[in-house]
């Protein structure tokens, strides 16, 4: 096995439907992008249980483990609708000019781009969880981060298998998502990693996964998303429960610093929702496409749906300070401050795994 180290993100789209030559183990080449971080690790010599909620989440993680190979029936046929759905893009001039086959190709690439960002985001979560094992200061947080690292490894495995065997098309990581992951992974402060990953990225992922689960006709993808959503809900709950006590004890300056970090992460996340690579592939002007999407109301409404799950948690942990509130108001999401969600409901978290649900 050869490893090619690079300091830049590869931009090639990978098509698994293409027949590739058989390679020996010595010919296979992995591409690894290098990043450096001034990570400060900690031992914990106390081993005390200080928060029963975190201990309970750790126990649920052990109890509700699932296996990508065994708990999902991968042999079911791929369900792809031949019908071209009515959507807001129908009025976009470049899209209207496409033949039906080209429209199907466009929709396939849009879906593939979304699945690919799911996959890349899960790898980012895996790396962050592994960092938290080392740098989180308390015994319980280290145990939970270790259990989350295994969850994230399972998510990476599940999306990789789905893309390689069913959607057959993998897009490179989007620049917005990559920028946010770089920011989280290379910061030396453990609590910013927790804010960026557990509250922002995982919160947005929960909303996106629930939306995708509701509309996909593929039973395999529906089962994958159902199982991952359960894991992600525990991860968000961990972040909220752990951070609300920690942030309460920060100085005002430290809290404002975290609040601005969270806001900037939300802005980057908002931009990453638009599949610019897909529009470039079809030769469309991405600025015009974005403007049309916003004018049609779809992108803005979808963003509001996603942030309806993030903003309440930022409020709960004390990061909607007076200084940043006007900034969220400009994003049009401040109204969700008092929104409630079942994502971190203990009744939902404790339900047994049931793929027939």
C-alpha positions as CSV (number, residue, x, y, z in Angstrom):
1,X,0.0,0.0,0.0
2,X,1.3,3.5,-1.0
3,X,0.2,6.7,0.7
4,X,0.4,10.0,-1.1
5,X,0.5,12.9,1.3
6,X,-0.9,16.2,0.1
7,X,-1.5,19.6,1.6
8,X,-4.4,20.3,-0.8
9,X,-7.8,18.7,-1.0
10,X,-8.3,16.6,-4.1
11,X,-11.1,18.0,-6.3
12,X,-11.8,15.0,-8.6
13,X,-15.3,13.4,-8.7
14,X,-15.0,9.6,-8.2
15,X,-17.4,7.5,-10.3
16,X,-17.6,4.0,-8.9
17,X,-19.7,2.8,-11.8
18,X,-16.6,2.9,-14.0
19,X,-14.7,-0.3,-14.2
20,X,-11.4,0.1,-12.6
21,X,-8.4,-2.3,-13.1
22,X,-7.6,-4.9,-10.5
23,X,-4.8,-3.6,-8.3
24,X,-2.5,-5.5,-6.0
25,X,-2.0,-4.3,-2.4
26,X,1.3,-2.8,-3.5
27,X,-0.3,-0.7,-6.3
28,X,-3.2,0.7,-4.2
29,X,-2.5,4.3,-3.3
30,X,-4.3,6.2,-0.5
31,X,-4.4,10.0,-0.6
32,X,-3.9,11.6,2.8
33,X,-4.2,15.4,3.4
34,X,-2.0,16.7,6.2
35,X,-3.2,19.0,8.9
36,X,-1.4,20.2,12.0
37,X,-2.9,21.1,15.3
38,X,-1.4,22.4,18.6
39,X,-3.5,19.8,20.5
40,X,-3.1,19.9,24.3
41,X,-3.9,16.6,25.9
42,X,-4.9,15.9,29.5
43,X,-4.8,13.0,31.9
44,X,-7.6,12.7,34.4
45,X,-6.7,11.1,37.7
46,X,-10.0,11.6,39.4
47,X,-12.2,9.0,37.6
48,X,-15.3,10.4,39.4
49,X,-18.8,10.5,37.9
50,X,-19.8,14.2,38.1
51,X,-22.8,14.2,35.8
52,X,-25.2,11.3,35.6
53,X,-26.5,12.6,32.3
54,X,-23.2,12.0,30.6
55,X,-22.8,8.6,32.2
56,X,-26.3,7.7,31.0
57,X,-25.5,8.7,27.4
58,X,-22.3,6.6,27.5
59,X,-24.4,3.6,28.6
60,X,-27.0,4.2,25.9
61,X,-24.1,4.3,23.4
62,X,-23.0,0.9,24.4
63,X,-26.5,-0.5,24.5
64,X,-27.6,0.8,21.1
65,X,-24.6,-0.1,19.0
66,X,-25.4,-1.4,15.6
67,X,-23.4,-3.1,12.8
68,X,-23.2,-1.7,9.3
69,X,-22.7,-5.2,7.8
70,X,-25.3,-7.1,9.8
71,X,-28.1,-4.8,10.8
72,X,-28.8,-3.3,7.4
73,X,-30.1,-5.5,4.5
74,X,-27.9,-4.4,1.7
75,X,-29.4,-6.9,-0.8
76,X,-32.6,-5.0,-1.3
77,X,-32.8,-3.5,-4.8
78,X,-32.0,0.1,-5.3
79,X,-35.2,2.1,-5.7
80,X,-34.9,4.9,-8.1
81,X,-37.9,6.8,-9.3
82,X,-38.0,7.2,-13.1
83,X,-40.4,10.1,-12.6
84,X,-38.8,13.5,-12.6
85,X,-40.2,15.3,-9.5
86,X,-41.8,18.7,-9.7
87,X,-39.4,21.1,-8.0
88,X,-38.5,24.8,-7.9
89,X,-35.7,24.3,-10.4
90,X,-38.4,23.7,-13.1
91,X,-38.4,27.5,-13.6
92,X,-34.6,27.9,-13.8
93,X,-33.9,28.6,-17.5
94,X,-30.7,26.4,-17.8
95,X,-32.6,23.5,-16.1
96,X,-35.7,24.0,-18.3
97,X,-33.5,23.5,-21.4
98,X,-32.3,20.1,-20.3
99,X,-33.7,16.9,-21.8
100,X,-35.4,14.5,-19.4
101,X,-32.3,12.3,-19.3
102,X,-30.1,15.3,-18.5
103,X,-32.5,16.3,-15.7
104,X,-32.2,12.9,-14.2
105,X,-28.4,13.2,-14.4
106,X,-28.6,16.6,-12.7
107,X,-30.7,15.1,-9.9
108,X,-28.4,12.1,-9.5
109,X,-25.4,14.5,-9.1
110,X,-27.3,16.7,-6.6
111,X,-28.0,13.6,-4.5
112,X,-24.5,12.3,-4.9
113,X,-23.1,15.6,-3.8
114,X,-25.3,15.6,-0.7
115,X,-24.3,12.0,0.3
116,X,-20.7,12.9,-0.3
117,X,-20.8,15.8,2.1
118,X,-22.5,13.5,4.6
119,X,-19.6,11.2,4.3
120,X,-16.9,13.9,4.5
121,X,-18.6,15.5,7.5
122,X,-18.6,12.1,9.3
123,X,-14.9,11.7,8.8
124,X,-14.4,15.1,10.2
125,X,-16.5,14.1,13.2
126,X,-14.4,11.0,13.6
127,X,-11.2,13.1,13.8
128,X,-12.7,15.6,16.2
129,X,-14.0,12.8,18.5
130,X,-10.6,11.2,18.6
131,X,-9.1,14.6,19.6
132,X,-11.6,15.0,22.4
133,X,-10.6,11.6,23.9
134,X,-7.2,13.2,24.4
135,X,-8.0,16.7,25.3
136,X,-11.4,16.7,27.1
137,X,-10.6,17.4,30.8
138,X,-13.0,15.0,32.6
139,X,-13.2,11.2,32.9
140,X,-16.7,11.0,31.7
141,X,-16.1,13.2,28.6
142,X,-13.2,11.0,27.6
143,X,-15.3,7.8,27.8
144,X,-18.1,9.4,25.9
145,X,-15.8,10.8,23.2
146,X,-14.3,7.3,22.8
147,X,-17.7,5.8,22.3
148,X,-18.6,8.6,19.8
149,X,-15.4,7.9,17.8
150,X,-16.7,4.4,17.3
151,X,-20.1,5.8,16.3
152,X,-18.4,8.1,13.7
153,X,-16.3,5.3,12.3
154,X,-19.5,3.3,11.8
155,X,-21.1,6.3,10.0
156,X,-18.1,6.7,7.7
157,X,-18.3,3.0,6.9
158,X,-22.0,3.2,6.2
159,X,-21.9,6.2,3.9
160,X,-18.8,4.8,2.1
161,X,-20.5,1.5,1.4
162,X,-23.7,3.3,0.2
163,X,-21.8,5.5,-2.1
164,X,-19.5,2.8,-3.5
165,X,-22.3,0.2,-4.0
166,X,-25.5,2.2,-4.7
167,X,-25.1,5.9,-5.6
168,X,-21.8,5.1,-7.3
169,X,-20.7,8.7,-7.4
170,X,-18.5,10.6,-4.9
171,X,-17.9,14.4,-4.9
172,X,-15.0,16.0,-3.1
173,X,-15.5,17.8,0.2
174,X,-17.1,21.2,-0.3
175,X,-15.0,24.2,0.4
176,X,-17.3,25.5,3.2
177,X,-17.4,22.2,5.0
178,X,-13.6,21.8,4.7
179,X,-13.1,25.3,6.0
180,X,-15.2,24.6,9.0
181,X,-13.5,21.2,9.7
182,X,-10.1,22.8,9.4
183,X,-11.1,25.5,11.9
184,X,-12.4,23.0,14.4
185,X,-9.6,20.5,14.1
186,X,-6.7,22.9,14.2
187,X,-7.9,24.9,17.3
188,X,-6.2,24.0,20.5
189,X,-9.2,24.6,22.7
190,X,-11.2,21.5,23.4
191,X,-14.5,23.3,24.1
192,X,-14.4,25.0,20.7
193,X,-14.1,21.5,19.1
194,X,-17.2,20.5,21.1
195,X,-19.1,23.7,20.1
196,X,-18.2,23.4,16.5
197,X,-18.8,19.7,16.1
198,X,-21.5,18.7,18.6
199,X,-23.6,21.8,18.4
200,X,-23.1,23.2,14.9
201,X,-22.1,20.4,12.5
202,X,-24.0,17.5,14.2
203,X,-27.0,19.7,14.8
204,X,-27.2,20.7,11.1
205,X,-26.5,17.1,10.1
206,X,-29.5,15.9,12.2
207,X,-31.8,18.2,10.3
208,X,-30.4,17.3,6.9
209,X,-30.5,13.5,7.7
210,X,-34.1,13.8,8.9
211,X,-35.1,15.6,5.7
212,X,-33.3,13.1,3.5
213,X,-34.9,10.1,5.3
214,X,-38.3,11.6,4.8
215,X,-37.9,11.9,1.0
216,X,-35.7,9.0,-0.1
217,X,-37.4,6.1,-1.9
218,X,-34.4,3.8,-1.2
219,X,-35.1,1.6,1.9
220,X,-31.4,1.0,2.5
221,X,-30.6,4.7,2.7
222,X,-33.7,5.2,4.9
223,X,-32.4,2.5,7.3
224,X,-28.9,4.0,7.4
225,X,-30.2,7.4,8.1
226,X,-32.6,6.1,10.8
227,X,-29.7,4.5,12.7
228,X,-27.3,7.4,12.3
229,X,-29.9,9.9,13.4
230,X,-30.2,8.0,16.7
231,X,-26.5,8.2,17.2
232,X,-26.3,11.9,16.3
233,X,-29.0,12.8,18.7
234,X,-26.9,11.4,21.5
235,X,-23.9,13.3,20.3
236,X,-25.8,16.6,20.3
237,X,-27.2,15.9,23.7
238,X,-23.7,15.2,25.1
239,X,-22.5,18.6,23.7
240,X,-25.5,20.5,25.2
241,X,-25.4,18.9,28.6
242,X,-21.6,19.1,28.9
243,X,-21.2,22.7,27.6
244,X,-24.1,24.4,29.5
245,X,-22.3,23.8,32.8
246,X,-18.8,24.6,31.4
247,X,-19.7,27.9,29.6
248,X,-21.6,29.1,32.7
249,X,-18.3,29.3,34.5
250,X,-16.3,31.2,31.8
251,X,-15.5,34.9,32.0
252,X,-17.5,37.3,29.9
253,X,-14.6,37.7,27.5
254,X,-14.2,33.9,27.1
255,X,-17.9,33.5,26.6
256,X,-18.1,36.2,23.9
257,X,-15.2,34.6,22.2
258,X,-17.0,31.3,22.0
259,X,-20.2,33.0,21.0
260,X,-18.5,34.6,18.0
261,X,-16.8,31.3,17.0
262,X,-20.3,29.6,17.0
263,X,-21.7,32.4,14.9
264,X,-18.9,32.2,12.4
265,X,-19.3,28.5,12.2
266,X,-23.0,29.0,11.5
267,X,-22.2,31.4,8.6
268,X,-19.8,28.9,7.1
269,X,-22.3,26.1,7.5
270,X,-25.0,28.2,5.8
271,X,-22.8,28.6,2.7
272,X,-21.8,24.9,2.6
273,X,-25.4,23.9,2.0
274,X,-25.3,25.0,-1.7
275,X,-23.9,22.3,-4.1
276,X,-21.6,24.6,-6.1
277,X,-19.6,21.7,-7.6
278,X,-22.8,20.3,-9.2
279,X,-23.6,23.7,-10.9
280,X,-20.0,24.0,-12.1
281,X,-20.2,20.5,-13.6
282,X,-23.3,21.5,-15.6
283,X,-21.7,24.7,-16.8
284,X,-24.1,27.0,-14.9
285,X,-23.2,30.2,-13.2
286,X,-23.2,29.4,-9.5
287,X,-24.0,32.9,-8.4
288,X,-27.0,33.1,-10.7
289,X,-28.1,29.6,-9.5
290,X,-27.8,30.6,-5.9
291,X,-29.7,33.9,-6.5
292,X,-32.5,32.0,-8.2
293,X,-32.6,29.4,-5.4
294,X,-32.8,32.1,-2.8
295,X,-35.5,34.1,-4.7
296,X,-37.5,30.9,-5.1
297,X,-37.4,30.6,-1.3
298,X,-36.1,27.0,-1.2
299,X,-32.6,27.6,0.0
300,X,-33.7,30.1,2.6
301,X,-36.5,27.8,3.9
302,X,-34.1,24.8,4.0
303,X,-31.6,26.9,5.9
304,X,-34.2,28.0,8.4
305,X,-35.2,24.3,8.9
306,X,-31.6,23.4,9.7
307,X,-31.0,26.3,12.1
308,X,-34.3,25.7,13.9
309,X,-32.3,22.8,15.5
310,X,-29.1,24.6,16.2
311,X,-30.2,28.0,17.5
312,X,-32.2,26.6,20.5
313,X,-29.1,24.7,21.6
314,X,-26.8,27.7,21.3
315,X,-29.3,29.6,23.5
316,X,-29.4,26.8,26.1
317,X,-25.6,26.7,26.5
318,X,-25.4,30.4,26.8
319,X,-23.9,31.4,23.5
320,X,-26.7,33.7,22.2
321,X,-25.2,36.7,24.0
322,X,-26.4,40.3,23.6
323,X,-23.5,41.0,21.2
324,X,-24.2,38.2,18.7
325,X,-28.0,38.2,18.9
326,X,-28.3,40.9,16.2
327,X,-26.1,38.9,13.9
328,X,-28.4,35.9,14.2
329,X,-31.3,38.2,13.6
330,X,-29.7,39.3,10.3
331,X,-29.5,35.6,9.4
332,X,-33.3,35.4,10.0
333,X,-33.0,32.5,12.5
334,X,-33.3,34.2,15.9
335,X,-37.0,33.3,16.1
336,X,-36.0,29.7,16.8
337,X,-34.3,30.6,20.1
338,X,-37.1,29.1,22.2
339,X,-37.8,26.3,19.7
340,X,-38.0,22.7,21.2
341,X,-37.0,19.5,19.5
342,X,-37.3,15.8,20.1
343,X,-33.6,15.4,19.1
344,X,-32.5,15.6,22.7
345,X,-35.6,14.0,24.3
346,X,-34.6,11.3,26.7
347,X,-37.7,9.3,25.8
348,X,-36.5,9.3,22.1
349,X,-32.9,8.5,23.0
350,X,-33.8,5.5,25.1
351,X,-36.0,3.8,22.5
352,X,-34.7,0.5,21.3
353,X,-33.5,0.2,17.7
354,X,-36.4,-0.6,15.4
355,X,-35.9,-0.4,11.6
356,X,-39.6,-1.0,11.0
357,X,-40.4,2.4,12.6
